[in-house]
Amino acid sequence: KDMVRMMMNKIFQSIETELNSLIALGDKIDSFNSLYMLVKMSHHVWTAENVDPASYLSTTLGN
């Protein structure tokens, strides 16, 4: 379990900069884009939680 957490931590650290850039671009174009992205991610987490309660996003963001 700790090994998986370390691996996911490395993956998400490497894409954090890209994700922040995407969010900044969305904000620059239209401030509602960030809100839309948050809603879509929340919906994805809730949907994934119903399908696979042990998924990484469900465990990390759903709790």
C-alpha positions in Angstrom: 0.0 0.0 0.0 2.8 2.4 0.9 4.6 1.6 -2.4 1.5 2.4 -4.4 1.1 5.7 -2.5 4.7 6.6 -3.2 4.3 5.8 -6.9 1.1 7.8 -7.2 2.8 10.7 -5.3 5.6 10.7 -7.9 3.2 10.6 -10.8 1.0 13.4 -9.5 4.0 15.6 -8.5 5.2 15.4 -12.1 1.9 16.5 -13.5 1.1 19.1 -10.9 2.8 21.9 -12.8 1.0 20.9 -16.0 -2.4 20.8 -14.2 -1.7 24.2 -12.6 -0.9 25.6 -16.1 -4.1 24.2 -17.5 -6.1 25.7 -14.6 -4.4 29.1 -15.1 -5.2 29.0 -18.8 -8.8 28.2 -18.1 -9.0 31.1 -15.7 -7.4 33.4 -18.2 -9.9 32.5 -20.9 -13.0 32.5 -18.6 -13.1 32.4 -14.8 -15.9 29.8 -15.0 -13.6 27.3 -16.6 -12.0 26.5 -13.2 -15.4 26.0 -11.6 -16.4 23.7 -14.5 -13.2 21.7 -14.2 -13.8 21.3 -10.4 -17.4 20.2 -11.0 -16.3 17.7 -13.7 -13.5 16.3 -11.4 -16.0 16.0 -8.5 -18.5 14.2 -10.7 -15.8 11.8 -11.9 -14.8 11.0 -8.3 -18.4 10.4 -7.2 -19.0 8.2 -10.3 -15.7 6.3 -9.7 -16.6 5.9 -6.1 -19.8 4.0 -7.0 -17.9 1.8 -9.5 -14.7 1.2 -7.7 -14.5 2.4 -4.0 -10.8 1.5 -3.9 -9.8 3.8 -6.8 -7.1 6.3 -6.1 -9.2 9.3 -6.9 -12.1 8.0 -4.8 -9.8 7.3 -1.9 -7.8 10.6 -2.1 -10.5 13.1 -3.1 -13.7 11.4 -2.0 -12.9 11.3 1.7 
